[in-house]
Amino acid sequence: FPLYGIILTSTQTERDIRSADVAFVPTYITTEHYTRIFSASSGVPVAESMVNSLVVAITTAVVTVAIAVPAAYALNRMRVPGRRLILGGFAAIYVLPTLLFIMPLFITVVQLGLRDTYVGLVLPYVAFTLPFMVWIMGSFVRSIPVSVEEMALIDGAGLPQLLFRIVLPLLRPGIFAGLLLGFVLAWVEFLTPLLFTSHLSMLTVTLGLFRSTMDIEIGQLAAATVMTALPVILITAFFQRNITEVITAGVER
């Protein structure tokens, strides 16, 4: 119902929105608010903030999965000293409050001169998402029968061939779902862009929506909210099973 209410508000005129008569079925539908939020005179930088969020979220998802897959394979298939301690540390890091790590990261990013840059946003996103991604990718690695890898080694496959020709194809469903989950987590993040950006040109959708709540009309705010939630709604609607598989894989063991 809240989602329907926001969509309904975004398609009504400002006069109907402020009317005392509440209508659950609109008598007149308008796209004016959507047109205005994408115009240059809009108080909500929706187009620019969506581009920023797309760049950051896609980059975060790709980088996180690219690091998590080999790390998960090494921790679950190779003799790594302190393997259990490392995996336990990853789990502990993910459940601890983000505020414990945000300030050291903020100081590091500022000292490196990366604030208000895509890199300065992606680095914290990857740092916060990576422990969880390594943990759940480890469950997918453990689901691969060891006998399959042993047969490949007996046939003369080296480690690169084993990883790229055997392991990665078998991990394809987990990698795809991990990319989706990494994208969603980065898209909805609020605290990180709040601290790591100060210029309007680097606003993400969540931060742009927050900063514009007092500056625009209700209809435009509702339209901006719909556009902000749309990618998450679509991903959840079409790929819910994949995301659920990733999340439940993390508690397999």
C-alpha positions as CSV (number, residue, x, y, z in Angstrom):
1,F,0.0,0.0,0.0
2,P,2.7,2.6,0.7
3,L,4.3,1.9,-2.7
4,Y,0.9,2.3,-4.4
5,G,0.3,5.6,-2.5
6,I,3.6,7.0,-3.7
7,I,3.0,6.0,-7.3
8,L,-0.6,7.4,-7.0
9,T,0.8,10.7,-5.7
10,S,3.4,10.9,-8.4
11,T,0.7,10.7,-11.1
12,Q,-1.7,13.3,-9.6
13,T,-1.8,17.0,-10.1
14,E,-0.6,19.1,-7.2
15,R,-4.1,20.3,-6.7
16,D,-5.5,16.8,-6.3
17,I,-2.7,15.9,-4.0
18,R,-3.5,18.7,-1.6
19,S,-7.3,18.1,-1.9
20,A,-9.1,17.0,1.2
21,D,-10.9,14.3,-0.8
22,V,-8.7,11.2,-0.8
23,A,-9.0,9.2,-4.0
24,F,-7.6,5.7,-4.2
25,V,-8.3,5.5,-7.9
26,P,-7.1,8.6,-9.8
27,T,-9.6,10.5,-11.9
28,Y,-6.8,12.2,-13.9
29,I,-3.3,10.9,-14.5
30,T,-0.4,13.2,-15.3
31,T,3.3,12.7,-16.0
32,E,4.1,16.3,-15.3
33,H,6.1,15.5,-12.1
34,Y,8.3,13.0,-13.9
35,T,8.9,15.5,-16.7
36,R,9.8,18.2,-14.2
37,I,12.2,16.2,-12.1
38,F,14.3,15.4,-15.2
39,S,14.3,19.0,-16.4
40,A,17.3,21.3,-15.7
41,S,15.2,23.6,-13.5
42,S,14.2,20.7,-11.1
43,G,15.2,20.9,-7.5
44,V,16.0,17.2,-7.6
45,P,19.0,16.3,-9.7
46,V,17.4,12.9,-10.5
47,A,19.1,12.3,-13.9
48,E,22.6,13.2,-12.7
49,S,22.2,11.4,-9.4
50,M,20.9,8.2,-11.2
51,V,24.0,8.2,-13.4
52,N,26.2,8.6,-10.4
53,S,24.4,5.7,-8.6
54,L,24.6,3.5,-11.7
55,V,28.3,4.0,-12.1
56,V,29.0,3.5,-8.5
57,A,26.7,0.5,-8.0
58,I,27.8,-1.4,-11.2
59,T,31.5,-0.8,-10.4
60,T,31.0,-1.9,-6.8
61,A,29.2,-5.1,-7.8
62,V,31.8,-6.0,-10.4
63,V,34.8,-5.2,-8.2
64,T,33.4,-6.9,-5.2
65,V,32.5,-10.2,-7.0
66,A,35.8,-10.1,-8.9
67,I,37.7,-10.1,-5.5
68,A,35.3,-12.3,-3.6
69,V,35.3,-15.3,-6.0
70,P,39.0,-16.0,-6.0
71,A,39.2,-15.2,-2.3
72,A,36.4,-17.6,-1.5
73,Y,37.9,-20.3,-3.6
74,A,41.3,-19.9,-1.9
75,L,39.8,-19.9,1.6
76,N,37.6,-23.0,0.9
77,R,39.8,-25.1,-1.3
78,M,43.4,-24.3,-0.4
79,R,45.5,-24.6,2.8
80,V,45.4,-21.0,3.9
81,P,46.9,-20.4,7.4
82,G,44.3,-19.1,9.8
83,R,41.5,-19.9,7.3
84,R,38.8,-20.3,10.0
85,L,39.9,-17.1,11.7
86,I,39.7,-15.2,8.5
87,L,36.2,-16.5,7.7
88,G,35.1,-15.8,11.2
89,G,36.6,-12.3,11.0
90,F,34.6,-11.7,7.7
91,A,31.4,-12.7,9.4
92,A,32.1,-10.5,12.5
93,I,33.0,-7.5,10.3
94,Y,29.7,-7.8,8.4
95,V,27.5,-8.0,11.5
96,L,29.3,-5.1,13.3
97,P,27.9,-1.6,13.0
98,T,29.2,0.3,9.9
99,L,29.9,3.3,12.1
100,L,32.9,1.4,13.7
101,F,34.7,1.5,10.3
102,I,33.3,4.5,8.6
103,M,35.6,7.1,10.2
104,P,38.9,5.4,9.5
105,L,37.8,4.9,5.9
106,F,36.7,8.6,5.7
107,I,40.1,9.8,7.0
108,T,41.9,7.5,4.5
109,V,39.8,8.7,1.6
110,V,40.2,12.4,2.5
111,Q,44.0,12.0,2.9
112,L,44.2,10.3,-0.5
113,G,42.3,13.2,-2.0
114,L,39.5,10.9,-3.2
115,R,36.5,12.6,-1.7
116,D,33.8,13.6,-4.2
117,T,35.1,11.1,-6.7
118,Y,33.7,7.8,-8.0
119,V,36.8,5.9,-6.6
120,G,36.2,7.5,-3.2
121,L,32.6,6.1,-3.2
122,V,33.4,2.7,-4.6
123,L,36.2,1.9,-2.1
124,P,34.0,2.1,1.0
125,Y,31.2,0.3,-0.7
126,V,33.6,-2.6,-1.6
127,A,35.1,-2.6,1.8
128,F,31.7,-3.0,3.5
129,T,30.3,-5.5,1.0
130,L,33.3,-7.7,0.4
131,P,33.2,-9.7,3.7
132,F,29.6,-10.7,3.2
133,M,30.3,-11.6,-0.5
134,V,33.3,-13.7,0.3
135,W,31.2,-15.6,2.9
136,I,28.3,-16.4,0.6
137,M,30.6,-17.2,-2.4
138,G,32.3,-19.7,-0.1
139,S,29.1,-21.6,0.2
140,F,28.8,-21.8,-3.6
141,V,32.4,-23.0,-3.8
142,R,31.7,-25.7,-1.3
143,S,28.8,-26.9,-3.3
144,I,31.1,-27.9,-6.2
145,P,32.1,-31.6,-5.8
146,V,35.8,-31.9,-5.0
147,S,35.9,-34.9,-7.4
148,V,35.2,-32.6,-10.4
149,E,38.3,-30.6,-9.6
150,E,40.4,-33.7,-8.9
151,M,39.4,-35.2,-12.3
152,A,40.4,-32.0,-14.0
153,L,43.8,-32.0,-12.2
154,I,44.3,-35.7,-13.2
155,D,43.7,-34.8,-16.8
156,G,46.5,-32.3,-16.6
157,A,44.7,-29.0,-16.0
158,G,46.7,-26.3,-14.2
159,L,45.2,-23.9,-11.6
160,P,44.3,-21.2,-14.2
161,Q,42.5,-23.8,-16.4
162,L,40.8,-25.3,-13.3
163,L,39.5,-21.9,-12.3
164,F,38.4,-20.5,-15.6
165,R,37.2,-23.7,-17.3
166,I,35.7,-25.6,-14.4
167,V,35.1,-23.5,-11.3
168,L,33.9,-20.3,-12.8
169,P,31.2,-21.9,-15.1
170,L,29.9,-23.8,-12.2
171,L,29.8,-20.7,-10.1
172,R,27.9,-18.7,-12.8
173,P,24.6,-18.7,-10.9
174,G,26.2,-17.5,-7.7
175,I,28.2,-14.9,-9.5
176,F,25.1,-13.5,-11.3
177,A,23.2,-13.4,-8.1
178,G,26.1,-11.8,-6.3
179,L,26.3,-9.1,-8.9
180,L,22.6,-8.3,-8.4
181,L,22.9,-8.2,-4.6
182,G,26.0,-6.1,-4.8
183,F,24.3,-3.6,-7.1
184,V,21.2,-3.4,-4.8
185,L,23.3,-2.9,-1.6
186,A,25.3,-0.1,-3.3
187,W,22.2,1.5,-4.8
188,V,20.4,1.9,-1.5
189,E,23.4,2.9,0.5
190,F,22.9,6.3,2.3
191,L,25.5,6.8,5.0
192,T,28.5,6.4,2.8
193,P,27.6,9.1,0.2
194,L,26.4,11.3,3.0
195,L,30.0,11.4,4.4
196,F,32.1,10.9,1.2
197,T,30.4,13.5,-1.0
198,S,29.9,17.2,-0.7
199,H,29.4,18.5,-4.2
200,L,26.0,18.4,-5.9
201,S,27.6,16.8,-9.0
202,M,28.4,13.7,-7.0
203,L,25.0,13.1,-5.3
204,T,23.7,9.5,-5.4
205,V,19.9,8.9,-5.7
206,T,19.4,8.3,-2.0
207,L,21.3,11.4,-0.9
208,G,19.8,13.5,-3.7
209,L,16.3,12.5,-2.5
210,F,17.2,13.3,1.1
211,R,18.5,16.7,0.3
212,S,15.6,17.7,-1.8
213,T,12.7,16.8,0.6
214,M,12.2,20.4,1.7
215,D,12.8,22.1,-1.7
216,I,10.3,20.6,-4.1
217,E,6.6,19.9,-4.4
218,I,5.0,16.7,-3.1
219,G,4.3,15.4,-6.5
220,Q,7.9,15.8,-7.7
221,L,9.2,14.2,-4.5
222,A,6.9,11.2,-5.0
223,A,8.1,10.9,-8.6
224,A,11.7,11.1,-7.5
225,T,11.0,8.4,-4.9
226,V,9.5,6.1,-7.5
227,M,12.5,6.5,-9.8
228,T,14.9,5.9,-6.9
229,A,13.1,2.7,-6.0
230,L,12.4,1.4,-9.5
231,P,15.7,-0.5,-10.1
232,V,15.4,-2.3,-6.8
233,I,11.8,-3.1,-7.4
234,L,12.6,-4.5,-10.9
235,I,15.5,-6.6,-9.7
236,T,13.5,-7.9,-6.8
237,A,10.5,-8.7,-9.0
238,F,12.5,-10.6,-11.7
239,F,15.4,-12.0,-9.8
240,Q,14.0,-12.6,-6.3
241,R,14.9,-16.3,-6.4
242,N,18.5,-15.6,-7.3
243,I,19.0,-13.1,-4.5
244,T,17.3,-15.4,-2.0
245,E,19.6,-18.2,-3.1
246,V,22.6,-16.0,-2.4
247,I,21.4,-14.8,1.0
248,T,20.4,-18.4,2.2
249,A,23.7,-19.7,0.9
250,G,25.5,-17.5,3.4
251,V,23.9,-19.4,6.3
252,E,24.5,-22.9,4.8
253,R,27.2,-23.6,7.3
